[in-house]
């Protein structure tokens, strides 16, 4: 439920910090790695629940979520695309016609 609102923000932030790369590439890589990690974590948590108990699986996922929050907080928010757009918008740019003589 909460991930539905968070995903577009994460994708937009990923596009911002990887600016010269296209939006499709960064969003595609984020989606691919989310699926890969989802499969791996589901298999590991299933094994922990089967071999131990559900509490062990919940601790496993909680530890990884905490690590993700810490790593997210450490990301330097250099908004490259926004800075380029703001620099372009502040200049008085005009289209120049090229005529052949």
Backbone as CSV, one residue per row, in Angstrom:
resi,resn,N_x,N_y,N_z,CA_x,CA_y,CA_z,C_x,C_y,C_z
1,UNK,0.829,-1.198,0.000,0.000,0.000,0.000,0.869,1.256,0.000
2,UNK,1.861,1.314,0.854,2.682,2.518,0.951,3.709,2.614,-0.180
3,UNK,4.105,1.501,-0.750,5.086,1.519,-1.833,4.525,2.156,-3.102
4,UNK,3.212,2.111,-3.294,2.604,2.668,-4.492,2.875,4.163,-4.616
5,UNK,2.831,4.874,-3.526,3.129,6.304,-3.547,4.612,6.605,-3.534
6,UNK,5.401,5.692,-3.011,6.837,5.928,-2.865,7.604,5.631,-4.152
7,UNK,7.144,4.690,-4.950,7.859,4.287,-6.164,8.058,5.426,-7.170
8,UNK,7.039,6.214,-7.509,7.294,7.304,-8.460,8.331,8.304,-7.955
9,UNK,8.322,8.565,-6.658,9.326,9.469,-6.100,10.720,8.875,-6.199
10,UNK,10.838,7.591,-5.935,12.128,6.924,-6.046,12.636,6.895,-7.470
11,UNK,11.749,6.637,-8.418,12.146,6.634,-9.824,12.576,8.032,-10.266
12,UNK,11.830,9.040,-9.854,12.173,10.412,-10.220,13.519,10.817,-9.615
13,UNK,13.763,10.418,-8.374,15.043,10.726,-7.740,16.172,9.974,-8.433
14,UNK,15.933,8.736,-8.817,16.936,7.971,-9.557,17.283,8.620,-10.883
15,UNK,16.290,9.162,-11.556,16.528,9.857,-12.823,17.324,11.142,-12.569
16,UNK,17.017,11.832,-11.489,17.722,13.076,-11.169,19.203,12.844,-10.908
17,UNK,19.539,11.811,-10.145,20.950,11.629,-9.773,21.757,10.911,-10.846
18,UNK,21.091,10.377,-11.871,21.801,9.758,-12.998,21.537,10.541,-14.267
19,UNK,21.512,11.875,-14.170,20.977,12.746,-15.226,21.443,12.476,-16.645
20,UNK,22.705,12.434,-16.970,22.968,12.318,-18.407,22.397,11.036,-19.010
21,UNK,22.156,10.045,-18.180,21.551,8.792,-18.652,20.058,9.026,-18.879
22,UNK,19.479,8.314,-19.811,18.061,8.518,-20.113,17.175,8.004,-18.981
23,UNK,15.953,8.532,-18.960,15.001,8.154,-17.916,14.630,6.691,-18.005
24,UNK,14.507,6.190,-19.219,14.130,4.795,-19.418,15.171,3.827,-18.893
25,UNK,16.433,4.169,-19.081,17.507,3.283,-18.620,17.541,3.214,-17.101
26,UNK,17.507,4.367,-16.442,17.586,4.345,-14.978,16.337,3.717,-14.359
27,UNK,15.166,4.015,-14.899,13.939,3.410,-14.374,13.901,1.905,-14.639
28,UNK,14.364,1.504,-15.810,14.408,0.073,-16.129,15.344,-0.694,-15.214
29,UNK,16.508,-0.118,-14.942,17.445,-0.779,-14.024,16.885,-0.852,-12.606
30,UNK,16.229,0.216,-12.162,15.611,0.187,-10.828,14.541,-0.901,-10.752
31,UNK,13.714,-1.021,-11.786,12.690,-2.064,-11.815,13.303,-3.455,-11.838
32,UNK,14.338,-3.644,-12.644,14.975,-4.963,-12.746,15.583,-5.379,-11.413
33,UNK,16.311,-4.479,-10.775,16.926,-4.840,-9.500,15.891,-5.026,-8.398
34,UNK,14.791,-4.282,-8.455,13.719,-4.497,-7.476,13.142,-5.902,-7.619
35,UNK,12.958,-6.358,-8.854,12.435,-7.712,-9.075,13.435,-8.773,-8.628
36,UNK,14.707,-8.571,-8.949,15.735,-9.543,-8.563,15.833,-9.656,-7.047
37,UNK,15.927,-8.504,-6.364,16.013,-8.536,-4.904,14.737,-9.070,-4.281
38,UNK,13.582,-8.782,-4.901,12.327,-9.312,-4.384,12.295,-10.833,-4.419
39,UNK,12.762,-11.407,-5.510,12.809,-12.871,-5.629,13.772,-13.461,-4.610
40,UNK,14.969,-12.874,-4.512,15.978,-13.389,-3.571,15.481,-13.290,-2.132
41,UNK,14.940,-12.139,-1.753,14.477,-11.971,-0.372,13.288,-12.873,-0.062
42,UNK,12.408,-13.093,-1.036,11.274,-13.995,-0.817,11.752,-15.415,-0.576
43,UNK,12.725,-15.870,-1.357,13.265,-17.221,-1.157,13.963,-17.362,0.196
44,UNK,14.751,-16.354,0.563,15.452,-16.415,1.848,14.470,-16.371,3.010
45,UNK,13.489,-15.465,2.927,12.527,-15.390,4.023,11.702,-16.672,4.123
46,UNK,11.350,-17.265,2.996,10.632,-18.537,3.036,11.441,-19.620,3.717
47,UNK,12.751,-19.655,3.437,13.620,-20.624,4.102,13.733,-20.365,5.593
48,UNK,13.821,-19.100,5.978,13.903,-18.769,7.407,12.610,-19.146,8.138
49,UNK,11.487,-18.900,7.504,10.207,-19.253,8.131,10.071,-20.763,8.251
50,UNK,10.493,-21.483,7.208,10.388,-22.941,7.225,11.342,-23.560,8.266
51,UNK,12.588,-23.069,8.307,13.584,-23.673,9.191,13.514,-23.161,10.625
52,UNK,13.091,-21.943,10.817,13.042,-21.377,12.165,11.609,-21.017,12.529
53,UNK,11.258,-19.750,12.382,9.888,-19.309,12.665,9.639,-17.988,11.931
54,UNK,8.408,-17.527,11.866,8.122,-16.278,11.155,8.854,-15.067,11.730
55,UNK,9.135,-15.092,13.019,9.842,-13.978,13.637,11.239,-13.802,13.024
56,UNK,11.923,-14.898,12.731,13.252,-14.834,12.121,13.169,-14.201,10.729
57,UNK,12.157,-14.553,9.956,11.968,-13.952,8.642,11.675,-12.462,8.729
58,UNK,10.869,-12.069,9.712,10.561,-10.652,9.897,11.785,-9.861,10.336
59,UNK,12.615,-10.435,11.187,13.850,-9.771,11.606,14.778,-9.597,10.404
60,UNK,14.874,-10.625,9.568,15.706,-10.552,8.356,15.274,-9.379,7.471
61,UNK,13.975,-9.296,7.178,13.490,-8.214,6.319,13.604,-6.855,6.989
62,UNK,13.366,-6.790,8.287,13.485,-5.523,9.011,14.919,-5.009,9.006
63,UNK,15.884,-5.910,9.128,17.291,-5.502,9.096,17.646,-4.928,7.722
64,UNK,17.169,-5.557,6.659,17.455,-5.049,5.315,16.740,-3.735,5.042
65,UNK,15.535,-3.583,5.569,14.824,-2.310,5.399,15.560,-1.207,6.134
66,UNK,16.059,-1.504,7.339,16.820,-0.508,8.090,18.096,-0.120,7.330
67,UNK,18.796,-1.110,6.775,19.993,-0.818,5.988,19.641,0.051,4.773
68,UNK,18.526,-0.243,4.124,18.091,0.562,2.986,17.774,1.994,3.363
69,UNK,17.157,2.182,4.529,16.855,3.539,4.994,18.146,4.306,5.266
70,UNK,19.112,3.651,5.893,20.394,4.303,6.182,21.107,4.673,4.881
71,UNK,21.167,3.748,3.937,21.830,4.039,2.662,21.096,5.128,1.883
72,UNK,19.780,5.148,1.944,19.010,6.198,1.280,19.303,7.557,1.894
73,UNK,19.445,7.603,3.203,19.755,8.868,3.876,21.151,9.367,3.520
74,UNK,22.052,8.473,3.146,23.423,8.872,2.827,23.611,9.303,1.376
75,UNK,22.588,9.166,0.538,22.698,9.554,-0.871,22.781,11.070,-0.959
76,UNK,23.796,11.542,-1.657,23.958,12.973,-1.875,22.928,13.414,-2.904
77,UNK,22.054,14.315,-2.535,20.968,14.704,-3.449,21.425,15.843,-4.348
78,UNK,22.235,15.490,-5.323,22.671,16.429,-6.342,21.699,16.312,-7.509
79,UNK,20.786,17.258,-7.599,19.729,17.200,-8.609,20.268,17.741,-9.931
80,UNK,20.943,16.896,-10.677,21.639,17.316,-11.899,20.676,17.798,-12.974
81,UNK,19.632,17.032,-13.238,18.690,17.405,-14.298,17.978,18.699,-13.946
82,UNK,17.587,18.842,-12.679,16.911,20.063,-12.237,17.835,21.273,-12.383
83,UNK,19.103,21.112,-12.012,20.056,22.215,-12.129,20.265,22.627,-13.581
84,UNK,20.337,21.660,-14.484,20.488,21.985,-15.908,19.250,22.709,-16.413
85,UNK,18.068,22.239,-16.030,16.833,22.894,-16.468,16.727,24.308,-15.917
86,UNK,17.142,24.508,-14.675,17.088,25.842,-14.082,18.093,26.773,-14.745
87,UNK,19.278,26.282,-15.070,20.288,27.103,-15.738,19.826,27.478,-17.144
88,UNK,19.186,26.561,-17.828,18.677,26.831,-19.167,17.522,27.816,-19.110
89,UNK,16.666,27.668,-18.108,15.503,28.544,-17.979,15.865,29.957,-17.575
90,UNK,16.988,30.158,-16.886,17.345,31.493,-16.434,17.993,32.329,-17.525
91,UNK,18.458,31.693,-18.584,19.078,32.424,-19.697,18.003,32.785,-20.720
92,UNK,18.229,33.866,-21.388,17.298,34.276,-22.426,17.707,33.618,-23.725
93,UNK,17.301,32.392,-23.917,17.686,31.627,-25.105,16.674,31.858,-26.216
94,UNK,17.182,31.993,-27.424,16.311,32.187,-28.578,16.723,31.227,-29.672
95,UNK,15.768,30.853,-30.474,16.070,30.010,-31.639,16.704,30.895,-32.702
96,UNK,17.732,30.398,-33.300,18.431,31.141,-34.339,18.186,30.425,-35.658
97,UNK,17.700,31.174,-36.632,17.460,30.565,-37.930,18.749,30.598,-38.742
98,UNK,18.985,29.528,-39.436,20.180,29.424,-40.273,19.711,29.500,-41.721
99,UNK,20.138,30.555,-42.376,19.757,30.688,-43.784,20.987,30.509,-44.654
100,UNK,20.811,29.779,-45.722,21.938,29.565,-46.639,21.969,30.700,-47.639
101,UNK,23.137,31.270,-47.849,23.254,32.387,-48.799,24.119,32.044,-49.973
